[in-house]
């Protein structure tokens, strides 16, 4: 196969109002363009995953199906597609992989993180899907261990999240009389009942005792939006002149926002990645193995807190300890394999 005229079909959680997934997509396309300058890259919608629409799709040609049939490689990823947060999500992404296999395509599992999976039937199909893959690249060492534990026998490469491929704005130290902290939380139905109260009190501590200004950023809007969680905290703060609430339509350049900040409290994975790219002090709230994975790879375990076991004193103490400590994380973007060499085989 001549690698200079390859066709790639890319499938992932794109177009779903998630800033992190859009960063992954931009970084993935940048990486593919660097390896294959003349390649044709098409980002596709999901194959149908509802029961009725899925079986209809077996017999009816769709635009997605047409693109996949004509591509040389089907890319699934990146992102945290498989794990125990949602049974339905695992099913949706398995359908994407198996539809591509059914069409005889070489599947590239790229830039994924994989968490422990509690359902036996899902573990079985995930193991089969990854063992059939032409190439597996995960974005943290924990994911590699999970796949190996599942029984995946294919070689598994570890490379940084594709968002790290994006150019970072010049790091800026605040010239203002006050400092700024970015807060990017994630709503989960099983968060402790006192989670909002603890974060509210911590924000009051930043506003009053530390004289910080706060920027709340919604990494997810639409379905499972971060907005309700952020808004509940903001409505309990009495310093509107010190608070900026950034919905996605108010963000011109996400990475610039982080380059201009002084501290980050991140629960959303890509808020943590933005902090690492901008070399900013951070506290990471570990709601998922993908958060733990990147923090471990960055050797910043002391920056990690369990959102299910938070208390105000712990947050204050860790903030005071980390406030002036920059993480200095430099991921190896060269990776340990040659994508073009592998795909040329």
VOBA-1610 file (N, C-alpha, C; in pm, whole numbers, padded with zeros to 5 digits, always signed):
BEGIN
Unk+00084-00120+00000Unk+00000+00000+00000Unk+00087+00126+00000Unk+00056+00219-00087Unk+00132+00343-00093Unk+00080+00438+00015Unk+00172+00475+00104Unk+00127+00548+00220Unk+00094+00695+00190Unk+00139+00746+00074Unk+00118+00889+00051Unk-00025+00921+00009Unk-00103+00823-00033Unk-00241+00853-00072Unk-00341+00774+00012Unk-00308+00754+00139Unk-00397+00681+00227Unk-00526+00758+00256Unk-00629+00681+00287Unk-00756+00739+00329Unk-00786+00692+00472Unk-00813+00788+00560Unk-00843+00758+00699Unk-00987+00801+00730Unk-01060+00714+00798Unk-01190+00751+00855Unk-01172+00757+01006Unk-01207+00870+01065Unk-01184+00893+01208Unk-01318+00898+01280Unk-01331+00814+01383Unk-01456+00808+01459Unk-01426+00826+01607Unk-01499+00915+01671Unk-01482+00937+01814Unk-01596+01023+01866Unk-01583+01070+01988Unk-01689+01149+02049Unk-01676+01296+02008Unk-01682+01318+01878Unk-01658+01452+01825Unk-01791+01520+01792Unk-01792+01652+01801Unk-01914+01727+01774Unk-02017+01718+01885Unk-01972+01680+02006Unk-02064+01660+02118Unk-02048+01769+02224Unk-01997+01884+02185Unk-01980+02000+02274Unk-01886+01970+02391Unk-01783+01891+02362Unk-01683+01860+02464Unk-01549+01916+02416Unk-01495+02013+02489Unk-01372+02080+02448Unk-01254+01983+02443Unk-01250+01889+02537Unk-01140+01793+02539Unk-01137+01706+02417Unk-01254+01655+02376Unk-01259+01570+02257Unk-01222+01647+02132Unk-01259+01774+02126Unk-01222+01854+02009Unk-01070+01879+02006Unk-01009+01893+02123Unk-00863+01905+02129Unk-00797+01777+02078Unk-00851+01662+02119Unk-00798+01534+02072Unk-00805+01527+01921Unk-00920+01563+01865Unk-00938+01554+01720Unk-00839+01644+01646Unk-00823+01767+01693Unk-00729+01858+01626Unk-00586+01803+01633Unk-00548+01751+01750Unk-00415+01694+01764Unk-00395+01570+01680Unk-00498+01486+01670Unk-00490+01365+01589Unk-00473+01400+01441Unk-00552+01494+01393Unk-00541+01534+01251Unk-00404+01596+01225Unk-00354+01676+01319Unk-00221+01734+01304Unk-00115+01624+01296Unk-00127+01524+01380Unk-00031+01413+01380Unk-00037+01334+01250Unk-00157+01307+01200Unk-00172+01234+01074Unk-00116+01315+00957Unk-00142+01446+00959Unk-00091+01531+00850Unk+00061+01536+00849Unk+00121+01530+00967Unk+00267+01531+00973Unk+00326+01401+00921Unk+00259+01289+00948Unk+00309+01159+00903Unk+00273+01130+00758Unk+00154+01177+00716Unk+00105+01149+00580Unk+00050+01278+00519Unk+00137+01365+00468Unk+00094+01498+00423Unk-00016+01497+00317Unk-00021+01392+00234Unk-00121+01390+00127Unk-00240+01302+00158Unk-00249+01256+00282Unk-00358+01164+00318Unk-00493+01234+00315Unk-00597+01157+00287Unk-00734+01206+00293Unk-00792+01163+00429Unk-00836+01260+00509Unk-00886+01232+00643Unk-01030+01280+00653Unk-01120+01188+00687Unk-01260+01224+00702Unk-01308+01186+00841Unk-01365+01283+00911Unk-01424+01259+01042Unk-01569+01222+01021Unk-01608+01107+01075Unk-01741+01054+01046Unk-01830+01054+01170Unk-01959+01045+01146Unk-02053+01025+01255Unk-02048+00879+01299Unk-02103+00852+01415Unk-02108+00714+01465Unk-02192+00628+01371Unk-02157+00500+01363Unk-02253+00404+01309Unk-02373+00404+01403Unk-02494+00376+01351Unk-02612+00371+01438Unk-02592+00269+01549Unk-02632+00306+01671Unk-02612+00216+01784Unk-02742+00182+01857Unk-02853+00245+01816Unk-02983+00203+01869Unk-03022+00069+01808Unk-03104-00008+01877Unk-03136-00145+01833Unk-03195-00146+01692Unk-03298-00065+01668Unk-03365-00067+01537Unk-03277-00004+01429Unk-03218+00111+01459Unk-03137+00179+01358Unk-03013+00099+01323Unk-02958+00025+01422Unk-02841-00057+01396Unk-02873-00166+01294Unk-02984-00235+01312Unk-03015-00344+01219Unk-03058-00291+01082Unk-03120-00173+01079Unk-03149-00110+00950Unk-03020-00081+00874Unk-02918-00040+00949Unk-02791-00001+00886Unk-02719-00119+00824Unk-02751-00240+00867Unk-02687-00358+00809Unk-02725-00376+00663Unk-02838-00317+00624Unk-02888-00340+00489Unk-02894-00211+00405Unk-02884-00096+00471Unk-02897+00030+00399Unk-02765+00106+00401Unk-02724+00152+00283Unk-02599+00226+00272Unk-02617+00368+00327Unk-02530+00409+00418Unk-02530+00545+00470Unk-02401+00613+00427Unk-02395+00746+00447Unk-02273+00819+00412Unk-02156+00771+00497Unk-02183+00747+00626Unk-02078+00694+00713Unk-02026+00560+00663Unk-02117+00471+00632Unk-02078+00338+00583Unk-01999+00349+00454Unk-02040+00439+00365Unk-01970+00457+00237Unk-01826+00504+00260Unk-01808+00600+00351Unk-01673+00651+00379Unk-01585+00541+00436Unk-01642+00461+00529Unk-01563+00354+00591Unk-01527+00248+00488Unk-01620+00214+00401Unk-01591+00112+00298Unk-01478+00156+00206Unk-01466+00288+00185Unk-01365+00339+00092Unk-01232+00371+00158Unk-01227+00370+00293Unk-01103+00410+00361Unk-01003+00295+00367Unk-00877+00330+00392Unk-00773+00229+00413Unk-00763+00191+00560Unk-00786+00291+00648Unk-00777+00268+00792Unk-00893+00337+00862Unk-00949+00266+00960Unk-01055+00319+01043Unk-00995+00348+01180Unk-00997+00474+01222Unk-00939+00515+01350Unk-01051+00530+01452Unk-01040+00456+01561Unk-01134+00471+01672Unk-01059+00538+01787Unk-01102+00659+01821Unk-01033+00732+01927Unk-01004+00874+01884Unk-00944+00944+01976Unk-00908+00897+02109Unk-01013+00931+02211Unk-00968+00924+02335Unk-01054+00953+02447Unk-01076+00833+02535Unk-01152+00855+02642Unk-01181+00748+02736Unk-01306+00674+02694Unk-01292+00588+02593Unk-01409+00524+02534Unk-01457+00402+02611Unk-01366+00332+02676Unk-01403+00207+02743Unk-01368+00213+02891Unk-01461+00168+02975Unk-01441+00169+03119Unk-01574+00144+03187Unk-01582+00172+03315Unk-01702+00139+03393Unk-01792+00258+03421Unk-01765+00375+03361Unk-01852+00489+03388Unk-01991+00471+03326Unk-01996+00402+03210Unk-02124+00388+03140Unk-02126+00260+03058Unk-02223+00173+03087Unk-02241+00050+03008Unk-02274+00085+02863Unk-02364+00182+02847Unk-02410+00220+02713Unk-02295+00271+02627Unk-02206+00352+02685Unk-02094+00406+02607Unk-02005+00294+02554Unk-01979+00194+02636Unk-01899+00079+02590Unk-01965+00012+02470Unk-02097-00006+02477Unk-02170-00070+02366Unk-02159+00013+02239Unk-02176+00145+02253Unk-02170+00233+02135Unk-02034+00221+02065Unk-01925+00225+02145Unk-01793+00223+02082Unk-01756+00085+02032Unk-01805-00018+02096Unk-01783-00154+02043Unk-01852-00171+01908Unk-01972-00116+01894Unk-02042-00124+01766Unk-01961-00057+01656Unk-01898+00057+01688Unk-01817+00125+01586Unk-01702+00035+01540Unk-01634-00027+01636Unk-01520-00114+01600Unk-01566-00235+01520Unk-01671-00301+01566Unk-01713-00425+01499Unk-01776-00399+01362Unk-01840-00284+01345Unk-01889-00248+01211Unk-01772-00230+01115Unk-01666-00166+01161Unk-01548-00149+01075Unk-01484-00284+01043Unk-01476-00371+01142Unk-01422-00505+01115Unk-01511-00580+01016Unk-01642-00564+01031Unk-01736-00633+00940Unk-01716-00588+00796Unk-01673-00463+00780Unk-01647-00410+00645Unk-01505-00439+00599Unk-01432-00519+00676Unk-01298-00561+00635Unk-01190-00457+00651Unk-01208-00363+00744Unk-01113-00253+00759Unk-01007-00282+00865Unk-00890-00224+00844Unk-00786-00225+00948Unk-00822-00115+01049Unk-00834-00155+01173Unk-00878-00062+01277Unk-00758-00019+01361Unk-00746+00111+01378Unk-00640+00168+01462Unk-00706+00222+01589Unk-00672+00164+01703Unk-00717+00214+01831Unk-00614+00318+01876Unk-00645+00446+01857Unk-00545+00550+01879Unk-00587+00646+01991Unk-00492+00678+02079Unk-00511+00783+02178Unk-00618+00753+02280Unk-00644+00626+02308Unk-00748+00592+02403Unk-00692+00573+02544Unk-00781+00587+02642Unk-00752+00537+02776Unk-00861+00436+02808Unk-00824+00332+02880Unk-00917+00223+02910Unk-00917+00200+03060Unk-01034+00211+03122Unk-01045+00188+03265Unk-01087+00045+03294Unk-01081+00008+03421Unk-01130-00123+03463Unk-01278-00135+03423Unk-01316-00253+03374Unk-01452-00276+03326Unk-01519-00380+03414Unk-01634-00344+03472Unk-01697-00432+03570Unk-01792-00535+03510Unk-01828-00519+03382Unk-01924-00611+03320Unk-01849-00717+03239Unk-01873-00844+03270Unk-01802-00953+03204Unk-01823-00956+03054Unk-01946-00933+03007Unk-01975-00937+02864Unk-01901-00826+02790Unk-01890-00707+02853Unk-01818-00596+02791Unk-01668-00627+02788Unk-01614-00684+02895Unk-01472-00722+02897Unk-01441-00817+02782Unk-01530-00913+02759Unk-01510-01012+02653Unk-01500-00944+02516Unk-01596-00857+02486Unk-01598-00794+02353Unk-01488-00689+02338Unk-01452-00621+02447Unk-01340-00526+02440Unk-01210-00601+02411Unk-01188-00712+02479Unk-01068-00793+02454Unk-01061-00835+02307Unk-01172-00885+02254Unk-01175-00929+02114Unk-01150-00810+02019Unk-01214-00697+02048Unk-01200-00581+01959Unk-01055-00533+01954Unk-00988-00529+02067Unk-00849-00482+02069Unk-00754-00586+02011Unk-00782-00713+02031Unk-00695-00816+01973Unk-00704-00821+01822Unk-00815-00772+01766Unk-00831-00767+01620Unk-00770-00641+01559Unk-00733-00544+01643Unk-00686-00415+01593Unk-00552-00428+01521Unk-00533-00342+01422Unk-00407-00338+01349Unk-00300-00267+01432Unk-00342-00170+01513Unk-00248-00093+01595Unk-00322-00043+01719Unk-00255-00052+01835Unk-00313-00002+01960Unk-00217+00100+02021Unk-00266+00221+02042Unk-00190+00325+02109Unk-00278+00383+02219Unk-00238+00365+02345Unk-00312+00422+02457Unk-00237+00542+02512Unk-00307+00624+02591Unk-00247+00752+02629Unk-00194+00754+02773Unk-00194+00638+02841Unk-00130+00632+02973Unk-00093+00487+03003Unk+00002+00470+03093Unk+00053+00337+03126Unk-00052+00250+03193Unk-00141+00311+03272Unk-00247+00234+03338Unk-00335+00162+03237Unk-00366+00230+03125Unk-00452+00170+03024Unk-00387+00047+02961Unk-00258+00054+02941Unk-00187-00063+02888Unk-00199-00180+02984Unk-00185-00154+03114Unk-00195-00261+03214Unk-00337-00319+03217Unk-00438-00234+03203Unk-00577-00281+03202Unk-00600-00374+03084Unk-00554-00333+02966Unk-00574-00416+02846Unk-00499-00548+02858Unk-00378-00545+02909Unk-00302-00669+02927Unk-00372-00761+03026Unk-00429-00703+03131Unk-00503-00781+03230Unk-00628-00843+03168Unk-00688-00772+03072Unk-00806-00823+03003Unk-00772-00940+02911Unk-00644-00953+02876Unk-00604-01060+02786Unk-00573-01014+02645Unk-00549-00884+02627Unk-00510-00833+02495Unk-00365-00872+02470Unk-00342-00944+02362Unk-00209-00998+02333Unk-00134-00917+02228Unk-00203-00828+02158Unk-00137-00742+02060Unk-00041-00647+02131Unk+00062-00601+02057Unk+00153-00504+02115Unk+00078-00374+02142Unk+00103-00315+02259Unk+00034-00193+02300Unk+00137-00082+02321Unk+00122+00025+02247Unk+00211+00140+02261Unk+00148+00244+02353Unk+00231+00319+02422Unk+00185+00429+02507Unk+00241+00559+02450Unk+00153+00654+02427Unk+00194+00785+02375Unk+00104+00891+02438Unk+00151+01015+02449Unk+00070+01120+02513Unk-00061+01145+02440Unk-00159+01194+02513Unk-00286+01238+02456Unk-00258+01328+02336Unk-00337+01313+02230Unk-00314+01392+02108Unk-00326+01542+02133Unk-00393+01582+02240Unk-00402+01725+02271Unk-00265+01787+02295Unk-00168+01706+02338Unk-00034+01759+02360Unk+00034+01799+02229Unk-00022+01755+02116Unk+00035+01793+01987Unk+00003+01938+01951Unk-00097+01996+02013Unk-00138+02132+01979Unk-00034+02233+02026Unk-00012+02338+01948Unk+00085+02439+01990Unk+00040+02511+02116Unk+00133+02531+02207Unk+00102+02599+02333Unk+00136+02747+02321Unk+00044+02837+02358Unk+00077+02980+02357Unk+00192+03009+02453Unk+00258+03119+02432Unk+00367+03158+02522Unk+00314+03165+02665Unk+00388+03103+02757Unk+00346+03103+02896Unk+00355+03245+02950Unk+00247+03288+03012Unk+00241+03427+03059Unk+00223+03430+03211Unk+00306+03508+03276Unk+00286+03532+03419Unk+00196+03654+03434Unk+00106+03644+03527Unk+00007+03751+03545Unk+00074+03884+03577Unk+00031+03989+03505Unk+00079+04125+03533Unk-00021+04200+03620Unk-00128+04132+03658Unk-00233+04196+03735Unk-00197+04196+03884Unk-00269+04279+03961Unk-00249+04282+04106Unk-00310+04161+04173Unk-00393+04089+04101Unk-00451+03966+04155Unk-00411+03847+04069Unk-00422+03729+04126Unk-00397+03606+04052Unk-00531+03545+04009Unk-00521+03450+03913Unk-00642+03388+03860Unk-00632+03236+03870Unk-00739+03175+03917Unk-00748+03028+03919Unk-00858+02984+03824Unk-00828+02883+03742Unk-00928+02822+03655Unk-00986+02701+03728Unk-01117+02689+03723Unk-01187+02576+03785Unk-01269+02506+03677Unk-01243+02376+03660Unk-01314+02299+03558Unk-01356+02166+03619Unk-01481+02161+03666Unk-01533+02044+03734Unk-01616+01959+03638Unk-01652+01841+03684Unk-01738+01752+03605Unk-01852+01703+03694Unk-01974+01718+03642Unk-02088+01667+03717Unk-02095+01515+03707Unk-02114+01449+03819Unk-02139+01305+03824Unk-02256+01282+03920Unk-02343+01189+03887Unk-02464+01169+03967Unk-02433+01118+04107Unk-02317+01055+04125Unk-02286+00995+04255Unk-02185+01074+04336Unk-02167+01202+04305Unk-02078+01284+04387Unk-02134+01297+04528Unk-02048+01307+04628Unk-02097+01321+04766Unk-02187+01444+04781Unk-02282+01436+04873Unk-02378+01546+04889Unk-02309+01675+04934Unk-02192+01663+04999Unk-02123+01783+05047Unk-02018+01834+04948Unk-02011+01774+04829Unk-01908+01814+04731Unk-01920+01962+04694Unk-02043+02005+04663Unk-02064+02144+04623Unk-02030+02239+04737Unk-02070+02204+04859Unk-02042+02290+04975Unk-01891+02305+04998Unk-01817+02194+04984Unk-01673+02199+05005Unk-01607+02286+04899Unk-01645+02267+04771Unk-01586+02349+04664Unk-01626+02495+04677Unk-01749+02520+04721Unk-01793+02658+04743Unk-01709+02726+04851Unk-01689+02657+04961Unk-01608+02714+05070Unk-01463+02732+05026Unk-01413+02641+04945Unk-01276+02655+04895Unk-01264+02776+04803Unk-01365+02797+04719Unk-01365+02915+04631Unk-01370+03044+04714Unk-01446+03044+04823Unk-01450+03161+04910Unk-01312+03187+04971Unk-01243+03081+05005Unk-01106+03092+05057Unk-01015+03156+04952Unk-01026+03114+04825Unk-00944+03172+04718Unk-00978+03319+04697Unk-01106+03351+04702Unk-01149+03489+04675Unk-01111+03585+04787Unk-01129+03544+04909Unk-01113+03636+05022Unk-00973+03632+05084Unk-00927+03513+05119Unk-00798+03503+05186Unk-00680+03508+05090Unk-00700+03462+04967Unk-00589+03458+04870Unk-00599+03567+04763Unk-00710+03640+04761Unk-00732+03748+04664Unk-00720+03700+04520Unk-00768+03580+04494Unk-00771+03529+04357Unk-00898+03572+04287Unk-00892+03584+04154Unk-01010+03589+04070Unk-01030+03447+04015Unk-01154+03412+03987Unk-01186+03276+03945Unk-01245+03275+03805Unk-01203+03176+03725Unk-01263+03151+03595Unk-01316+03008+03594Unk-01449+02995+03580Unk-01511+02864+03567Unk-01526+02834+03418Unk-01481+02716+03373Unk-01487+02681+03232Unk-01565+02551+03214Unk-01667+02557+03130Unk-01743+02437+03096Unk-01671+02360+02985Unk-01609+02249+03019Unk-01550+02165+02915Unk-01657+02084+02843Unk-01769+02059+02909Unk-01881+01988+02847Unk-02005+02074+02856Unk-02071+02092+02742Unk-02202+02154+02741Unk-02299+02061+02671Unk-02427+02093+02670Unk-02524+02001+02613Unk-02548+01884+02707Unk-02541+01763+02655Unk-02563+01643+02735Unk-02453+01629+02841Unk-02494+01604+02966Unk-02402+01590+03079Unk-02316+01715+03098Unk-02378+01831+03082Unk-02308+01958+03090Unk-02248+01981+03229Unk-02136+02052+03231Unk-02074+02095+03357Unk-02148+02214+03418Unk-02233+02279+03339Unk-02293+02406+03381Unk-02368+02399+03513Unk-02455+02302+03537Unk-02531+02304+03664Unk-02442+02301+03787Unk-02332+02225+03780Unk-02240+02217+03894Unk-02170+02350+03917Unk-02117+02409+03810Unk-02050+02539+03823Unk-02147+02647+03871Unk-02267+02647+03816Unk-02363+02752+03850Unk-02407+02744+03996Unk-02419+02622+04049Unk-02456+02607+04190Unk-02349+02667+04281Unk-02224+02649+04243Unk-02115+02706+04324Unk-02113+02858+04310Unk-02123+02907+04187Unk-02115+03052+04162Unk-02227+03126+04235Unk-02348+03070+04238Unk-02461+03141+04300Unk-02445+03154+04451Unk-02354+03075+04508Unk-02328+03084+04652Unk-02205+03169+04686Unk-02147+03232+04584Unk-02033+03320+04605Unk-02080+03465+04593Unk-02025+03549+04674Unk-02073+03688+04680Unk-01972+03788+04624Unk-01896+03745+04524Unk-01795+03835+04467Unk-01803+03834+04315Unk-01916+03880+04259Unk-01933+03872+04113Unk-01824+03944+04035Unk-01766+04049+04093Unk-01660+04125+04023Unk-01532+04044+04012Unk-01520+03935+04088Unk-01399+03853+04085Unk-01421+03719+04014Unk-01538+03702+03952Unk-01572+03573+03892Unk-01604+03590+03745Unk-01547+03504+03663Unk-01578+03500+03520Unk-01625+03359+03488Unk-01738+03349+03421Unk-01796+03219+03387Unk-01787+03202+03236Unk-01701+03111+03191Unk-01673+03096+03049Unk-01747+02977+02990Unk-01858+03006+02925Unk-01922+02905+02842Unk-01842+02893+02714Unk-01866+02787+02638Unk-01780+02760+02523Unk-01786+02870+02417Unk-01899+02939+02404Unk-01909+03045+02305Unk-01832+03171+02346Unk-01781+03173+02470Unk-01705+03289+02517Unk-01554+03262+02518Unk-01513+03149+02466Unk-01370+03113+02466Unk-01314+03124+02325Unk-01223+03219+02305Unk-01159+03233+02174Unk-01045+03134+02159Unk-00968+03117+02263Unk-00853+03026+02258Unk-00837+02963+02396Unk-00875+02838+02406Unk-00875+02769+02535Unk-00737+02767+02598Unk-00634+02733+02518Unk-00499+02722+02573Unk-00446+02857+02621Unk-00489+02965+02557Unk-00448+03098+02602Unk-00505+03127+02741Unk-00628+03084+02765Unk-00688+03103+02898Unk-00600+03039+03006Unk-00548+02921+02977Unk-00465+02852+03075Unk-00326+02915+03083Unk-00275+02962+02971Unk-00144+03028+02973Unk-00146+03154+03059Unk-00263+03219+03069Unk-00274+03343+03144Unk-00312+03320+03290Unk-00345+03197+03327Unk-00388+03167+03465Unk-00268+03144+03555Unk-00296+03138+03685Unk-00191+03114+03785Unk-00205+02980+03855Unk-00327+02925+03853Unk-00350+02797+03919Unk-00471+02731+03853Unk-00475+02596+03858Unk-00585+02522+03798Unk-00636+02418+03897Unk-00768+02416+03916Unk-00833+02307+03988Unk-00913+02232+03883Unk-00862+02117+03842Unk-00919+02046+03729Unk-00975+01909+03765Unk-01096+01886+03720Unk-01157+01753+03729Unk-01168+01696+03588Unk-01207+01778+03492Unk-01207+01739+03352Unk-01064+01708+03308Unk-01045+01594+03243Unk-00911+01551+03206Unk-00836+01657+03126Unk-00903+01718+03030Unk-00829+01810+02943Unk-00806+01947+03007Unk-00874+01976+03117Unk-00832+02094+03194Unk-00697+02065+03259Unk-00677+01941+03300Unk-00548+01901+03358Unk-00440+01901+03250Unk-00473+01851+03133Unk-00376+01852+03022Unk-00340+01996+02984Unk-00438+02086+02980Unk-00409+02227+02950Unk-00316+02286+03055Unk-00337+02251+03181Unk-00250+02301+03289Unk-00108+02249+03271Unk-00095+02122+03236Unk+00038+02064+03215Unk+00106+02128+03096Unk+00032+02150+02987Unk+00090+02215+02870Unk+00138+02356+02902Unk+00062+02426+02987Unk+00096+02564+03020Unk+00187+02574+03141Unk+00226+02458+03197Unk+00319+02455+03310Unk+00265+02533+03430Unk+00139+02506+03464Unk+00073+02577+03574Unk+00055+02486+03695Unk+00067+02540+03817Unk+00036+02461+03936Unk-00109+02413+03930Unk-00133+02291+03978Unk-00269+02238+03967Unk-00301+02139+04078Unk-00430+02129+04103Unk-00487+02020+04183Unk-00579+01943+04090Unk-00561+01812+04082Unk-00642+01726+03996Unk-00737+01644+04083Unk-00865+01647+04049Unk-00966+01569+04121Unk-00990+01439+04046Unk-00958+01329+04109Unk-00949+01199+04043Unk-01082+01124+04042Unk-01167+01155+03942Unk-01295+01086+03931Unk-01286+00963+03843Unk-01173+00944+03771Unk-01164+00837+03672Unk-01019+00792+03659Unk-01001+00667+03615Unk-00866+00613+03598Unk-00785+00691+03496Unk-00853+00759+03400Unk-00777+00834+03300Unk-00711+00957+03363Unk-00775+01015+03465Unk-00713+01125+03537Unk-00594+01075+03617Unk-00613+00966+03689Unk-00504+00906+03765Unk-00388+00867+03674Unk-00422+00815+03555Unk-00318+00769+03462Unk-00226+00880+03417Unk-00283+00994+03377Unk-00197+01102+03328Unk-00118+01166+03442Unk-00179+01174+03560Unk-00107+01231+03675Unk+00009+01140+03714Unk-00009+01010+03709Unk+00099+00918+03740Unk+00210+00926+03636Unk+00172+00933+03508Unk+00274+00944+03403Unk+00352+01074+03416Unk+00287+01178+03470Unk+00356+01307+03491Unk+00429+01312+03624Unk+00419+01203+03701Unk+00484+01193+03833Unk+00440+01305+03926Unk+00308+01328+03928Unk+00251+01435+04010Unk+00145+01381+04106Unk+00172+01264+04163Unk+00072+01200+04249Unk+00031+01288+04366Unk+00122+01372+04414Unk+00087+01458+04528Unk-00018+01563+04491Unk-00037+01586+04361Unk-00135+01685+04315Unk-00276+01625+04303Unk-00291+01497+04333Unk-00415+01424+04308Unk-00498+01412+04435Unk-00628+01446+04424Unk-00720+01429+04536Unk-00841+01349+04491Unk-00899+01276+04585Unk-01018+01195+04560Unk-01143+01281+04583Unk-01223+01307+04478Unk-01342+01392+04498Unk-01447+01328+04588Unk-01437+01198+04608Unk-01533+01129+04694Unk-01490+01131+04840Unk-01373+01187+04866Unk-01320+01192+05003Unk-01260+01329+05033Unk-01323+01433+04985Unk-01269+01569+04999Unk-01302+01627+05136Unk-01214+01715+05182Unk-01252+01803+05292Unk-01180+01936+05271Unk-01237+02040+05329Unk-01190+02175+05305Unk-01047+02196+05350Unk-01013+02146+05468Unk-00877+02164+05520Unk-00774+02100+05428Unk-00807+01983+05374Unk-00715+01915+05284Unk-00692+01997+05157Unk-00799+02051+05102Unk-00788+02135+04982Unk-00702+02258+05009Unk-00728+02327+05119Unk-00651+02447+05153Unk-00503+02413+05170Unk-00476+02307+05242Unk-00338+02268+05269Unk-00263+02236+05141Unk-00327+02158+05052Unk-00261+02121+04927Unk-00242+02242+04838Unk-00342+02329+04832Unk-00328+02451+04752Unk-00210+02534+04799Unk-00199+02555+04930Unk-00090+02636+04986Unk+00046+02574+04955Unk+00051+02442+04956Unk+00176+02372+04927Unk+00214+02381+04780Unk+00113+02378+04691Unk+00141+02370+04547Unk+00136+02505+04476Unk+00091+02609+04543Unk+00060+02735+04475Unk+00174+02786+04387Unk+00294+02771+04432Unk+00408+02824+04355Unk+00495+02713+04294Unk+00441+02592+04286Unk+00517+02480+04229Unk+00467+02449+04089Unk+00547+02478+03988Unk+00510+02448+03850Unk+00548+02303+03818Unk+00460+02232+03746Unk+00481+02088+03729Unk+00596+02048+03638Unk+00632+02131+03541Unk+00744+02102+03451Unk+00732+01964+03385Unk+00613+01935+03334Unk+00590+01807+03266Unk+00614+01824+03117Unk+00705+01744+03063Unk+00737+01749+02921Unk+00717+01610+02860Unk+00599+01580+02806Unk+00576+01447+02749Unk+00661+01425+02625Unk+00695+01301+02601Unk+00774+01264+02483Unk+00680+01253+02364Unk+00673+01359+02284Unk+00581+01361+02171Unk+00633+01283+02050Unk+00758+01240+02056Unk+00812+01163+01944Unk+00754+01022+01942Unk+00704+00976+02058Unk+00653+00841+02080Unk+00762+00738+02050Unk+00730+00613+02083Unk+00830+00508+02072Unk+00807+00420+01950Unk+00736+00472+01853Unk+00713+00394+01731Unk+00696+00492+01616Unk+00708+00441+01497Unk+00688+00522+01378Unk+00554+00484+01318Unk+00457+00574+01326Unk+00324+00546+01272Unk+00332+00515+01123Unk+00408+00593+01050Unk+00417+00570+00906Unk+00482+00436+00872Unk+00581+00397+00952Unk+00648+00269+00927Unk+00554+00152+00951Unk+00476+00160+01059Unk+00382+00051+01089Unk+00274+00041+00984Unk+00218+00153+00942Unk+00107+00149+00847Unk+00154+00117+00706Unk+00282+00128+00680Unk+00334+00097+00547Unk+00349-00054+00527Unk+00339-00131+00635Unk+00358-00276+00624Unk+00242-00340+00551
//
